Amino acid sequence: MDPQAVKSDLVLILDFGSQYTHLITRRIRSLSIFSLCISGTSPLSSITSLNPKVVILSGGPHSVHSDDSPSFADGFVEWAQSNGVFVLGVCYGLQLIVQRLGGEVRVGEKQEYGRMEIEVEKSCGLFGGKRVGDRQVVWMSHGDEAARLPNGFEVVARSQQGAVAAVEDKERRFYGLQYHPEVTHSSEGMETLRYFLFDVCGVNAGWKMEDVMDEEIKVINNMVEADDHVICALSGGVDSTVAATLVHKAIGDRLHCVFVDNGLLRYKERERVMETFNRDLHLPVTCVDATDQFLNKLKGVVDPEMKRKIIGKEFICIFDAFAQELEHKLGKKPAFLVQGTLYPDVIESCPPPGTGRTHSHTIKSHHNVGGLPKDMKLKLIEPLKLLFKDEVRQLGRILSVPEPFLKRHPFPGPGLAIRVLGDVTEGNALDILRQVDEIFIQSIKEAGIYDSIWQAFAVFLPVKSVGVQGDQRTHSHVVSLRAVTSQDGMTADWYCFEHKFLDDVARKICNNVRGVNRVTLDITSKPPSTIEWE
């Protein structure tokens, strides 16, 4: 998707490491405004080439006083002023503006974390729709504070402790919020963002999923020559299915889909997915059984990052072999591979500046992003890589993908390999996990709560515990159940089940799955954990 072709002004987020940065992107897109997020230390040319109308500087865990604190590129301020670009700093972003434009930031006498009340001091700019004295609850997270503002700036709101909460320089179009308007804890945060973007900046909201579909079809047709053929790797999940349907709409029968059974699928996944592809989606799909190939390569591997790399590499080997078979059949080798990479995959695989992580020290490598070999012969088509999961579902509805399929919970590309902690080939771990997972998911569906949960699954733990079953002492496996709610997979809260439901599920598992005598529940949010365990 070409940002220049989008029928909306672009709001560009410069990411300085806040755990909430992606939420700004999501909140802005919910207003039908196109928004992208790039590294806060991106060169100026990367920013100017996107031609944004508004640039938002995100928060971050840094102090502007640190020698290694990240900052925007030299020349950014001058470029923004000369091109009439509006700039909004959020938390660390505000402090960065103050410092770089000649003001002073120092350690606050009182740090402010969590919910705080602020009061509007001037009814203009950011709070043009408010009255002086109006109060609202916001979410603060800072130790430093603006002590002296640059020339031209004025304070428009303060916290109940007297700290600067919002500033602006209307003439230069620079604005700042010391709090996070993007989080739900800031009760009027969305109203503030909406007023700023529409009333202050005059942003044109014209971003629609129908336009995304049309633009992606144009991009695909421009990439793929009239006699080129394309392979699509179908996983059975929403992402790859929507990607395949979109490419099929663009190029028709020149798309050749392949579904790989890597031995790491859920209970009866292969049969269920192939039936859906054939009956409902009418996609041309070849099923390849590569169970032995994958499991042999994974034997003895316990490091999760290595698992992902191995699986990604084996997938590409299979796709290359499939391409060779098609070449013999068609007389022309396919040139492209379609993947259902999403925006969160891209963001998580490219940590923001100042985190101390590089691609080799990332949160996790997504097989769609970090597991592909450099010598891969097929060129990539990733039509969804700027979309979040809920946006992919919207696109799927436009493409007439069946609703039950669109509501399926996400399933990771590496499959059960990252839900068996340790060696996936050891003992009967995969069989046990499939049975436990099936009981858990079917129980959720029977309880009528499947659509209320973003993702639910079971995890096989590399430990055994003592139990009593049938009046006998047992030393059996331990499994964990995980269910979360989320909007886009970037943050998540654990789902609060009723006690009776958990009791019933635990009994079903221990009574029906041989080799399990203990069931645990994961009640960790993201952050600090990830949704998947590996």
Stockholm file with secondary structure:
# STOCKHOLM 1.0

chainA/1-534         MDPQAVKSDLVLILDFGSQYTHLITRRIRSLSIFSLCISGTSPLSSITSLNPKVVILSGGPHSVHSDDSPSFADGFVEWAQSNGVFVLGVCYGLQLIVQRLGGEVRVGEKQEYGRMEIEVEKSCGLFGGKRVGDRQVVWMSHGDEAARLPNGFEVVARSQQGAVAAVEDKERRFYGLQYHPEVTHSSEGMETLRYFLFDVCGVNAGWKMEDVMDEEIKVINNMVEADDHVICALSGGVDSTVAATLVHKAIGDRLHCVFVDNGLLRYKERERVMETFNRDLHLPVTCVDATDQFLNKLKGVVDPEMKRKIIGKEFICIFDAFAQELEHKLGKKPAFLVQGTLYPDVIESCPPPGTGRTHSHTIKSHHNVGGLPKDMKLKLIEPLKLLFKDEVRQLGRILSVPEPFLKRHPFPGPGLAIRVLGDVTEGNALDILRQVDEIFIQSIKEAGIYDSIWQAFAVFLPVKSVGVQGDQRTHSHVVSLRAVTSQDGMTADWYCFEHKFLDDVARKICNNVRGVNRVTLDITSKPPSTIEWE
#=GR chainA/1-534 SS CCGGGSSSCEEEEEECSCTTHHHHHHHHHTTTCEEEEEETTCCHHHHHTTCCSEEEECCCSCCTTSTTCCCCCTTHHHHHHHTTCEEEEETHHHHHHHHHTTCEEEEEEEEEEEEEEEEESCCSGGGTTSCTTCEEEEEEEEEEEEEECCTTCEEEEEETTSCEEEEEETTTTEEEESBCTTSTTSTTHHHHHHIIIIIISCCCCCCCHHHHHHHHHHHHHHHSCTTCCEEEEECSSHHHHHHHHHHHHHHGGGEEEEEEECSCCCTTHHHHHHHHIIIIICCCEEEEECHHHHHHHHTTCCCHHHHHHHHHHHHHHHHHHHHHHHHHHHSSCCCEEECCCCHHHHHHHSCCTTSSCCGGGSSCCCTTTTSCCTTCSSEEECTTTTCCHHHHHHHHHHTTCCHHHHTSCCCCTTGGGGTBCSCTTSTTHHHHHHHHHHHHHHHHHHTTCGGGCSEEEEEEEEEEEEEEETTEEEEEEEEEEEEEECSSSSSBEECCCCHHHHHHHHHHHHHHSTTEEEEEECCCCBTTSCSSCC
#=GC SS_cons         CCGGGSSSCEEEEEECSCTTHHHHHHHHHTTTCEEEEEETTCCHHHHHTTCCSEEEECCCSCCTTSTTCCCCCTTHHHHHHHTTCEEEEETHHHHHHHHHTTCEEEEEEEEEEEEEEEEESCCSGGGTTSCTTCEEEEEEEEEEEEEECCTTCEEEEEETTSCEEEEEETTTTEEEESBCTTSTTSTTHHHHHHIIIIIISCCCCCCCHHHHHHHHHHHHHHHSCTTCCEEEEECSSHHHHHHHHHHHHHHGGGEEEEEEECSCCCTTHHHHHHHHIIIIICCCEEEEECHHHHHHHHTTCCCHHHHHHHHHHHHHHHHHHHHHHHHHHHSSCCCEEECCCCHHHHHHHSCCTTSSCCGGGSSCCCTTTTSCCTTCSSEEECTTTTCCHHHHHHHHHHTTCCHHHHTSCCCCTTGGGGTBCSCTTSTTHHHHHHHHHHHHHHHHHHTTCGGGCSEEEEEEEEEEEEEEETTEEEEEEEEEEEEEECSSSSSBEECCCCHHHHHHHHHHHHHHSTTEEEEEECCCCBTTSCSSCC
//
